Amino acid sequence: MNTVILHSKSKNDLDLLLEIAKKFGIKAKVLTETEMEDIGLGNAVKTGQTGKFIDTESFLKKLGR
């Protein structure tokens, strides 16, 4: 499976692309702002996972708490 994400300020252009995708039998979905944020957060978590544990006190000191 391949995925393409398109972003445009023009709703008309996106509507046209969705219509073309439909004619080609390609599934398409318009993401809500919350769904886009969830994807971004998921990617950030995935990128930040190192598999290593950190000392909580040391981490909080670095944050200035």
Secondary structure, DSSP 4 states (H G I P E B T S, - for coil): --------S-HHHHHHHHHHHHHTT----PPPHHHHHHHHHHHHHHHH--S----HHHHHHHHT-
